[in-house]
C-alpha cells in the first residue's frame, strides 16, 4: 500500500524548486537526494529528488528533470507516495499510521457518555492533520463526521479486529442531536 508522504505546492524561484507540504514523521528518510517517489496522479512521476532544503516550515525540493518554474508549476497539487512496507514500526502502542486507521469500522462505546451504545456508526475514510488529528468517519447514512483523535473520545483501536471505538458526547457523531 502506498502512503502519502507529501504534497507539492507552488514553485519557488525560477530554477525548478517546489515547496512540499511534508506528511511524514521522517522527512530526512523520505526526502533524501536520490530517493524516487511515486505520484498521484501516476502520470506525473515517478519523481527523483535532486536537492532538498528547509524553508519557512516547508521543504524546497528540486526533482530530476524539473529545471524551470513552468515545469515546477505543472507539479502543483501532486501527491508524493512511498510504500507502506518501508515505514518503520512504531514504538508507541498508541500511535498509528494513517493507512492503519483508514477503513476501520467505527462503533460507539457502551459507556453512559455515548448513551449506552455499542452500535455501528460507519468507517474511517481519512485522517486529517490540522493542529489536532481528526478522523473522518463516513456514517452508514453517507454523511461525514469529524472525530478528534484523542484517547478521551477514541478509547480503543483494535487493528487486528478492524475496529475503532468512539466514546462520543451527544452531537459529535450525529450533528442533528447537538445540544
MDAnalysis code that builds the backbone (N, CA, C; Angstrom):
import MDAnalysis as mda
import numpy as np

u = mda.Universe.empty(537, n_residues=179, atom_resindex=np.repeat(np.arange(179), 3), trajectory=True)
u.add_TopologyAttr("name", ["N", "CA", "C"] * 179)
u.add_TopologyAttr("resid", np.arange(1, 180))
u.add_TopologyAttr("resname", ["UNK", "UNK", "UNK", "UNK", "UNK", "UNK", "UNK", "UNK", "UNK", "UNK", "UNK", "UNK", "UNK", "UNK", "UNK", "UNK", "UNK", "UNK", "UNK", "UNK", "UNK", "UNK", "UNK", "UNK", "UNK", "UNK", "UNK", "UNK", "UNK", "UNK", "UNK", "UNK", "UNK", "UNK", "UNK", "UNK", "UNK", "UNK", "UNK", "UNK", "UNK", "UNK", "UNK", "UNK", "UNK", "UNK", "UNK", "UNK", "UNK", "UNK", "UNK", "UNK", "UNK", "UNK", "UNK", "UNK", "UNK", "UNK", "UNK", "UNK", "UNK", "UNK", "UNK", "UNK", "UNK", "UNK", "UNK", "UNK", "UNK", "UNK", "UNK", "UNK", "UNK", "UNK", "UNK", "UNK", "UNK", "UNK", "UNK", "UNK", "UNK", "UNK", "UNK", "UNK", "UNK", "UNK", "UNK", "UNK", "UNK", "UNK", "UNK", "UNK", "UNK", "UNK", "UNK", "UNK", "UNK", "UNK", "UNK", "UNK", "UNK", "UNK", "UNK", "UNK", "UNK", "UNK", "UNK", "UNK", "UNK", "UNK", "UNK", "UNK", "UNK", "UNK", "UNK", "UNK", "UNK", "UNK", "UNK", "UNK", "UNK", "UNK", "UNK", "UNK", "UNK", "UNK", "UNK", "UNK", "UNK", "UNK", "UNK", "UNK", "UNK", "UNK", "UNK", "UNK", "UNK", "UNK", "UNK", "UNK", "UNK", "UNK", "UNK", "UNK", "UNK", "UNK", "UNK", "UNK", "UNK", "UNK", "UNK", "UNK", "UNK", "UNK", "UNK", "UNK", "UNK", "UNK", "UNK", "UNK", "UNK", "UNK", "UNK", "UNK", "UNK", "UNK", "UNK", "UNK", "UNK", "UNK", "UNK", "UNK", "UNK", "UNK", "UNK", "UNK", "UNK", "UNK", "UNK"])
u.atoms.positions = np.array([
    [0.835, -1.171, 0.000],
    [0.000, 0.000, 0.000],
    [0.884, 1.239, 0.000],
    [0.460, 2.255, -0.739],
    [1.239, 3.476, -0.806],
    [0.698, 4.517, 0.171],
    [1.631, 5.222, 0.805],
    [1.304, 6.269, 1.764],
    [1.627, 7.627, 1.170],
    [0.813, 8.610, 1.464],
    [1.111, 9.974, 1.059],
    [2.146, 10.519, 2.038],
    [3.297, 10.935, 1.514],
    [4.349, 11.486, 2.363],
    [4.535, 12.981, 2.134],
    [3.866, 13.518, 1.120],
    [3.970, 14.944, 0.862],
    [3.049, 15.371, -0.257],
    [2.838, 16.685, -0.334],
    [2.037, 17.274, -1.410],
    [2.815, 18.445, -1.962],
    [2.975, 18.472, -3.280],
    [3.734, 19.535, -3.923],
    [2.891, 20.805, -3.961],
    [3.516, 21.898, -3.524],
    [2.872, 23.203, -3.537],
    [3.357, 24.030, -4.713],
    [3.466, 25.295, -4.491],
    [3.811, 26.200, -5.582],
    [5.306, 26.187, -5.884],
    [5.666, 26.641, -7.075],
    [7.083, 26.758, -7.431],
    [7.762, 27.811, -6.566],
    [9.064, 27.653, -6.388],
    [9.852, 28.609, -5.626],
    [11.037, 29.013, -6.491],
    [11.075, 30.261, -6.888],
    [12.169, 30.728, -7.739],
    [11.979, 30.301, -9.181],
    [13.052, 30.412, -9.945],
    [12.972, 30.140, -11.392],
    [13.747, 28.901, -11.823],
    [14.337, 28.179, -10.867],
    [15.191, 27.040, -11.227],
    [14.543, 25.683, -10.982],
    [13.217, 25.637, -10.834],
    [12.525, 24.355, -10.753],
    [12.246, 23.826, -9.363],
    [12.568, 24.595, -8.326],
    [12.250, 24.138, -6.977],
    [10.752, 24.269, -6.723],
    [10.235, 23.356, -5.882],
    [8.844, 23.421, -5.455],
    [8.797, 23.327, -3.937],
    [7.769, 23.925, -3.361],
    [7.548, 23.744, -1.928],
    [6.808, 22.424, -1.757],
    [7.096, 21.724, -0.669],
    [6.437, 20.453, -0.388],
    [5.907, 20.486, 1.033],
    [4.602, 20.237, 1.155],
    [3.955, 20.101, 2.457],
    [4.232, 18.667, 2.913],
    [5.052, 18.526, 3.941],
    [5.504, 17.221, 4.418],
    [4.397, 16.533, 5.209],
    [4.147, 15.263, 4.909],
    [3.135, 14.470, 5.617],
    [3.729, 13.150, 6.093],
    [4.917, 13.225, 6.651],
    [5.590, 12.043, 7.177],
    [6.361, 12.431, 8.433],
    [6.557, 11.457, 9.310],
    [7.319, 11.698, 10.530],
    [8.823, 11.658, 10.293],
    [9.247, 11.175, 9.134],
    [10.673, 11.031, 8.874],
    [11.049, 11.664, 7.536],
    [10.994, 13.003, 7.456],
    [11.306, 13.647, 6.179],
    [12.749, 13.433, 5.735],
    [13.666, 13.255, 6.688],
    [15.060, 13.017, 6.318],
    [15.240, 11.743, 5.512],
    [14.440, 10.725, 5.818],
    [14.496, 9.463, 5.091],
    [13.716, 9.536, 3.780],
    [12.510, 10.066, 3.835],
    [11.616, 10.087, 2.668],
    [12.047, 11.067, 1.591],
    [12.708, 12.164, 1.988],
    [13.047, 13.214, 1.034],
    [14.551, 13.422, 0.914],
    [15.298, 12.352, 0.889],
    [16.749, 12.436, 0.720],
    [17.084, 12.478, -0.769],
    [18.151, 13.176, -1.138],
    [18.564, 13.181, -2.542],
    [18.753, 11.753, -3.068],
    [18.242, 11.515, -4.266],
    [18.340, 10.199, -4.888],
    [17.110, 9.334, -4.688],
    [16.243, 9.691, -3.743],
    [15.032, 8.914, -3.482],
    [14.036, 9.129, -4.621],
    [13.433, 8.045, -5.068],
    [12.404, 8.089, -6.110],
    [11.045, 7.906, -5.445],
    [10.109, 8.813, -5.756],
    [8.768, 8.761, -5.171],
    [7.721, 8.594, -6.260],
    [6.780, 7.718, -6.000],
    [5.628, 7.579, -6.890],
    [4.746, 8.805, -6.705],
    [3.821, 9.025, -7.632],
    [2.967, 10.206, -7.572],
    [1.511, 9.859, -7.808],
    [0.659, 10.765, -7.356],
    [-0.767, 10.693, -7.664],
    [-1.144, 12.080, -8.164],
    [-1.406, 12.240, -9.439],
    [-1.650, 11.228, -10.454],
    [-0.355, 10.549, -10.913],
    [-0.485, 9.267, -11.278],
    [0.692, 8.485, -11.665],
    [1.454, 9.046, -12.862],
    [0.777, 9.733, -13.758],
    [1.434, 10.264, -14.952],
    [2.477, 11.337, -14.619],
    [2.436, 11.903, -13.427],
    [3.384, 12.944, -13.031],
    [4.721, 12.394, -12.567],
    [4.823, 11.106, -12.366],
    [6.052, 10.561, -11.796],
    [6.483, 9.293, -12.474],
    [7.374, 8.583, -11.854],
    [7.968, 8.855, -10.542],
    [8.899, 10.071, -10.602],
    [9.108, 10.682, -9.443],
    [9.982, 11.836, -9.324],
    [11.182, 11.462, -8.456],
    [12.368, 11.826, -8.940],
    [13.604, 11.546, -8.211],
    [14.109, 12.856, -7.610],
    [14.368, 12.829, -6.318],
    [14.810, 14.030, -5.607],
    [16.265, 14.315, -5.933],
    [16.488, 15.564, -6.364],
    [17.839, 16.005, -6.698],
    [18.446, 16.829, -5.569],
    [17.639, 17.721, -4.998],
    [18.138, 18.625, -3.953],
    [16.995, 18.939, -2.994],
    [17.335, 19.090, -1.696],
    [16.343, 19.381, -0.652],
    [16.911, 20.417, 0.298],
    [16.032, 21.351, 0.710],
    [16.437, 22.292, 1.756],
    [15.195, 22.795, 2.484],
    [15.312, 23.034, 3.801],
    [14.163, 23.553, 4.556],
    [13.956, 25.032, 4.261],
    [12.678, 25.467, 4.322],
    [12.367, 26.875, 4.103],
    [10.982, 27.189, 4.659],
    [10.904, 28.007, 5.685],
    [9.642, 28.525, 6.235],
    [8.604, 27.447, 6.521],
    [9.020, 26.376, 7.182],
    [8.075, 25.327, 7.569],
    [7.780, 24.316, 6.481],
    [8.365, 24.470, 5.329],
    [8.202, 23.534, 4.215],
    [9.576, 23.019, 3.822],
    [9.572, 22.070, 2.920],
    [10.809, 21.693, 2.262],
    [10.761, 22.265, 0.859],
    [11.892, 22.733, 0.383],
    [12.018, 23.112, -1.023],
    [12.794, 21.991, -1.688],
    [12.206, 21.442, -2.737],
    [12.795, 20.278, -3.393],
    [12.927, 20.553, -4.888],
    [14.061, 20.116, -5.431],
    [14.250, 20.127, -6.882],
    [14.288, 18.665, -7.320],
    [13.438, 18.338, -8.286],
    [13.372, 16.982, -8.822],
    [14.170, 16.897, -10.111],
    [14.723, 15.726, -10.382],
    [15.473, 15.490, -11.612],
    [14.570, 15.781, -12.810],
    [15.095, 16.519, -13.762],
    [14.347, 16.820, -14.987],
    [13.416, 18.009, -14.872],
    [13.307, 18.596, -13.689],
    [12.448, 19.773, -13.492],
    [13.383, 20.946, -13.202],
    [13.640, 21.768, -14.241],
    [14.666, 22.795, -14.093],
    [14.190, 24.208, -14.364],
    [12.872, 24.421, -14.469],
    [12.385, 25.790, -14.615],
    [11.043, 25.938, -13.912],
    [10.628, 27.170, -13.745],
    [9.409, 27.486, -12.996],
    [8.158, 26.887, -13.646],
    [8.099, 26.860, -14.980],
    [6.924, 26.314, -15.662],
    [6.768, 24.817, -15.375],
    [7.868, 24.063, -15.478],
    [7.813, 22.623, -15.199],
    [7.457, 22.375, -13.732],
    [7.987, 23.209, -12.841],
    [7.669, 23.077, -11.419],
    [6.198, 23.390, -11.174],
    [5.666, 24.398, -11.853],
    [4.261, 24.761, -11.705],
    [3.321, 23.662, -12.145],
    [3.733, 22.856, -13.125],
    [2.906, 21.746, -13.603],
    [2.742, 20.654, -12.541],
    [3.618, 20.636, -11.542],
    [3.563, 19.614, -10.487],
    [2.704, 20.027, -9.297],
    [2.227, 21.248, -9.282],
    [1.460, 21.749, -8.136],
    [0.247, 20.858, -7.849],
    [0.107, 20.462, -6.572],
    [-1.012, 19.627, -6.155],
    [-0.753, 18.133, -6.253],
    [0.367, 17.735, -6.847],
    [0.691, 16.312, -6.983],
    [1.041, 15.744, -5.604],
    [0.493, 14.563, -5.301],
    [0.805, 13.880, -4.052],
    [2.034, 13.000, -4.256],
    [2.915, 12.991, -3.278],
    [4.118, 12.165, -3.306],
    [3.867, 10.930, -2.441],
    [4.155, 9.756, -2.992],
    [3.804, 8.493, -2.348],
    [5.033, 7.636, -2.076],
    [4.974, 6.882, -0.976],
    [6.013, 5.901, -0.643],
    [5.310, 4.618, -0.221],
    [5.973, 3.504, -0.346],
    [5.403, 2.215, 0.032],
    [5.295, 2.092, 1.547],
    [4.161, 1.601, 2.031],
    [3.966, 1.444, 3.479],
    [4.892, 0.378, 4.052],
    [5.337, -0.557, 3.229],
    [6.267, -1.588, 3.707],
    [7.582, -0.969, 4.172],
    [7.882, 0.228, 3.647],
    [9.114, 0.917, 4.023],
    [8.971, 1.672, 5.334],
    [7.751, 1.769, 5.871],
    [7.515, 2.518, 7.106],
    [8.043, 1.730, 8.301],
    [8.850, 2.383, 9.133],
    [9.381, 1.675, 10.298],
    [8.264, 1.391, 11.303],
    [8.371, 0.303, 12.076],
    [7.352, 0.026, 13.083],
    [7.345, 1.128, 14.142],
    [6.166, 1.412, 14.667],
    [6.032, 2.447, 15.691],
    [6.277, 1.842, 17.068],
    [7.017, 2.568, 17.909],
    [7.345, 2.087, 19.249],
    [6.188, 2.255, 20.228],
    [5.392, 3.300, 20.039],
    [4.304, 3.620, 20.967],
    [3.029, 2.895, 20.531],
    [2.435, 2.078, 21.406],
    [1.219, 1.353, 21.027],
    [0.008, 2.258, 20.802],
    [0.104, 3.532, 21.201],
    [-0.991, 4.475, 20.988],
    [-0.772, 5.345, 19.758],
    [0.213, 5.019, 18.932],
    [0.450, 5.747, 17.685],
    [0.148, 4.830, 16.517],
    [-0.404, 5.431, 15.457],
    [-0.796, 4.658, 14.281],
    [-0.461, 5.447, 13.024],
    [-0.164, 4.727, 11.973],
    [-0.056, 5.347, 10.664],
    [-1.469, 5.553, 10.131],
    [-1.646, 6.585, 9.321],
    [-2.966, 6.875, 8.759],
    [-3.541, 5.661, 8.038],
    [-2.713, 4.962, 7.259],
    [-3.225, 3.828, 6.481],
    [-3.725, 2.691, 7.377],
    [-3.264, 2.649, 8.627],
    [-3.758, 1.624, 9.547],
    [-5.166, 1.960, 10.045],
    [-5.491, 3.236, 10.123],
    [-6.787, 3.675, 10.637],
    [-7.862, 3.727, 9.551],
    [-7.455, 4.094, 8.341],
    [-8.427, 4.214, 7.247],
    [-8.995, 2.836, 6.930],
    [-10.318, 2.772, 6.923],
    [-11.020, 1.522, 6.642],
    [-11.531, 0.818, 7.887],
    [-11.084, 1.248, 9.088],
    [-11.566, 0.606, 10.307],
    [-13.057, 0.875, 10.492],
    [-13.754, -0.116, 10.988],
    [-15.163, 0.014, 11.325],
    [-15.265, 0.791, 12.631],
    [-16.227, 1.720, 12.713],
    [-16.388, 2.562, 13.888],
    [-17.680, 2.192, 14.603],
    [-17.555, 1.954, 15.920],
    [-18.734, 1.697, 16.752],
    [-18.694, 2.634, 17.947],
    [-19.839, 2.800, 18.585],
    [-19.869, 3.588, 19.815],
    [-19.480, 2.678, 20.969],
    [-19.051, 3.297, 22.065],
    [-18.719, 2.512, 23.251],
    [-20.003, 2.222, 24.008],
    [-19.903, 1.378, 24.989],
    [-21.069, 1.027, 25.801],
    [-21.157, 1.911, 27.041],
    [-20.418, 3.034, 27.060],
    [-20.417, 3.894, 28.248],
    [-21.643, 4.794, 28.279],
    [-21.886, 5.362, 29.410],
    [-23.032, 6.255, 29.590],
    [-22.883, 7.518, 28.751],
    [-21.643, 7.979, 28.530],
    [-21.424, 9.211, 27.773],
    [-21.948, 9.101, 26.349],
    [-21.940, 7.899, 25.808],
    [-22.416, 7.742, 24.432],
    [-23.834, 7.192, 24.394],
    [-24.500, 7.156, 25.518],
    [-25.876, 6.696, 25.533],
    [-26.011, 5.194, 25.640],
    [-24.977, 4.508, 26.118],
    [-25.052, 3.060, 26.306],
    [-25.001, 2.282, 25.012],
    [-24.300, 2.774, 24.010],
    [-24.307, 2.268, 22.640],
    [-23.742, 0.907, 22.369],
    [-22.588, 0.861, 21.742],
    [-22.062, -0.360, 21.187],
    [-22.612, -0.570, 19.785],
    [-23.100, 0.509, 19.162],
    [-23.727, 0.436, 17.848],
    [-22.748, 0.847, 16.757],
    [-22.913, 0.253, 15.582],
    [-22.078, 0.588, 14.435],
    [-22.414, 2.005, 13.964],
    [-21.354, 2.764, 13.660],
    [-21.516, 4.135, 13.181],
    [-21.180, 4.234, 11.703],
    [-20.049, 3.651, 11.297],
    [-19.585, 3.751, 9.912],
    [-18.150, 3.289, 9.801],
    [-17.364, 3.959, 8.922],
    [-15.960, 3.613, 8.681],
    [-15.100, 4.867, 8.660],
    [-13.837, 4.701, 9.044],
    [-12.871, 5.792, 8.930],
    [-12.473, 5.885, 7.458],
    [-12.635, 7.088, 6.873],
    [-12.294, 7.265, 5.459],
    [-11.051, 8.116, 5.249],
    [-10.655, 8.871, 6.293],
    [-9.477, 9.712, 6.146],
    [-9.007, 10.152, 7.528],
    [-7.770, 10.627, 7.587],
    [-7.212, 11.211, 8.799],
    [-6.651, 12.570, 8.396],
    [-7.133, 13.626, 9.056],
    [-6.685, 14.983, 8.760],
    [-5.753, 15.451, 9.867],
    [-4.742, 16.204, 9.481],
    [-3.763, 16.712, 10.440],
    [-3.758, 18.237, 10.364],
    [-4.613, 18.856, 11.163],
    [-4.724, 20.314, 11.174],
    [-4.599, 20.818, 12.606],
    [-3.418, 20.699, 13.179],
    [-3.228, 21.056, 14.585],
    [-3.695, 19.928, 15.484],
    [-4.917, 19.505, 15.303],
    [-5.499, 18.360, 16.021],
    [-5.780, 17.271, 14.988],
    [-5.338, 16.055, 15.249],
    [-5.646, 14.965, 14.328],
    [-7.140, 14.688, 14.369],
    [-7.746, 14.609, 13.207],
    [-9.181, 14.349, 13.093],
    [-9.413, 13.112, 12.255],
    [-10.279, 12.238, 12.740],
    [-10.707, 11.086, 11.957],
    [-11.943, 11.506, 11.174],
    [-11.948, 11.239, 9.883],
    [-13.143, 11.470, 9.077],
    [-13.888, 10.143, 9.055],
    [-15.100, 10.145, 9.639],
    [-15.900, 8.931, 9.729],
    [-17.094, 9.083, 8.796],
    [-17.173, 8.204, 7.810],
    [-18.342, 8.183, 6.927],
    [-19.395, 7.322, 7.591],
    [-20.447, 7.994, 8.046],
    [-21.545, 7.292, 8.704],
    [-22.246, 6.377, 7.703],
    [-22.972, 5.413, 8.222],
    [-23.696, 4.483, 7.358],
    [-24.760, 5.181, 6.522],
    [-25.203, 6.396, 6.955],
    [-26.185, 7.139, 6.162],
    [-25.527, 8.011, 5.095],
    [-24.182, 7.913, 4.963],
    [-23.462, 8.622, 3.913],
    [-22.884, 9.962, 4.325],
    [-23.225, 10.469, 5.494],
    [-22.679, 11.751, 5.941],
    [-21.322, 11.541, 6.603],
    [-20.457, 12.540, 6.470],
    [-19.154, 12.511, 7.129],
    [-19.227, 13.295, 8.430],
    [-18.606, 12.750, 9.478],
    [-18.440, 13.459, 10.743],
    [-16.951, 13.423, 11.098],
    [-16.531, 14.394, 11.888],
    [-15.128, 14.520, 12.260],
    [-14.978, 14.234, 13.744],
    [-14.079, 13.314, 14.065],
    [-13.867, 12.912, 15.450],
    [-12.417, 13.228, 15.821],
    [-12.208, 14.119, 16.809],
    [-10.836, 14.363, 17.266],
    [-10.210, 13.046, 17.741],
    [-9.006, 12.776, 17.266],
    [-8.343, 11.516, 17.589],
    [-7.566, 11.675, 18.890],
    [-8.328, 11.646, 19.995],
    [-7.765, 11.724, 21.348],
    [-8.331, 10.569, 22.162],
    [-7.576, 10.106, 23.159],
    [-7.967, 8.935, 23.944],
    [-9.333, 9.111, 24.615],
    [-9.666, 10.326, 25.043],
    [-10.949, 10.551, 25.716],
    [-12.135, 10.237, 24.798],
    [-11.969, 10.440, 23.497],
    [-13.057, 10.180, 22.548],
    [-12.882, 8.868, 21.792],
    [-11.642, 8.414, 21.670],
    [-11.354, 7.158, 20.962],
    [-10.555, 6.267, 21.919],
    [-11.265, 5.584, 22.831],
    [-10.564, 4.808, 23.858],
    [-9.975, 3.497, 23.356],
    [-10.413, 3.025, 22.194],
    [-9.943, 1.711, 21.735],
    [-9.748, 1.683, 20.230],
    [-8.574, 1.212, 19.820],
    [-8.276, 0.955, 18.415],
    [-7.753, -0.476, 18.353],
    [-8.488, -1.339, 17.689],
    [-8.106, -2.748, 17.568],
    [-7.850, -3.045, 16.097],
    [-6.580, -2.935, 15.697],
    [-6.237, -3.137, 14.290],
    [-6.529, -4.560, 13.841],
    [-6.260, -5.536, 14.701],
    [-6.481, -6.940, 14.336],
    [-7.952, -7.213, 14.046],
    [-8.840, -6.583, 14.820],
    [-10.278, -6.780, 14.620],
    [-10.859, -5.796, 13.612],
    [-10.048, -4.819, 13.176],
    [-10.540, -3.822, 12.231],
    [-11.571, -2.900, 12.844],
    [-11.379, -2.552, 14.132],
    [-12.397, -1.825, 14.884],
    [-11.821, -0.618, 15.613],
    [-12.584, 0.460, 15.605],
    [-12.252, 1.659, 16.346],
    [-13.497, 2.042, 17.144],
    [-13.334, 2.222, 18.455],
    [-14.460, 2.536, 19.334],
    [-14.424, 4.020, 19.677],
    [-15.577, 4.683, 19.533],
    [-15.702, 6.109, 19.836],
    [-16.638, 6.282, 21.019],
    [-16.177, 7.025, 22.027],
    [-16.981, 7.360, 23.203],
    [-17.362, 8.826, 23.040],
    [-18.400, 9.073, 22.254],
    [-18.728, 10.428, 21.824],
    [-19.823, 11.075, 22.658],
    [-19.638, 12.364, 22.954],
    [-20.724, 13.102, 23.608],
    [-21.847, 13.331, 22.597],
    [-23.054, 13.630, 23.074],
    [-24.165, 13.854, 22.151],
    [-23.828, 14.935, 21.126],
    [-24.164, 14.674, 19.877],
    [-23.960, 15.631, 18.810],
    [-22.686, 15.444, 18.011],
    [-21.721, 14.686, 18.543],
    [-20.474, 14.510, 17.803],
    [-20.662, 13.616, 16.591],
    [-21.308, 12.488, 16.778],
    [-21.499, 11.550, 15.670],
    [-22.777, 11.815, 14.885],
    [-23.700, 12.551, 15.473],
    [-24.953, 12.881, 14.793],
    [-25.247, 14.358, 15.047],
    [-24.816, 15.229, 14.116],
    [-24.998, 16.667, 14.326],
    [-26.459, 17.074, 14.563],
    [-27.418, 16.247, 14.161],
    [-28.820, 16.563, 14.395],
    [-29.180, 16.465, 15.880],
    [-28.321, 15.799, 16.665],
    [-28.556, 15.642, 18.098],
    [-27.805, 16.679, 18.923],
    [-27.229, 17.689, 18.294],
    [-26.408, 18.651, 19.009],
    [-27.176, 19.285, 20.167],
    [-26.452, 19.501, 21.256],
    [-27.064, 20.051, 22.463],
    [-27.231, 21.538, 22.389],
])
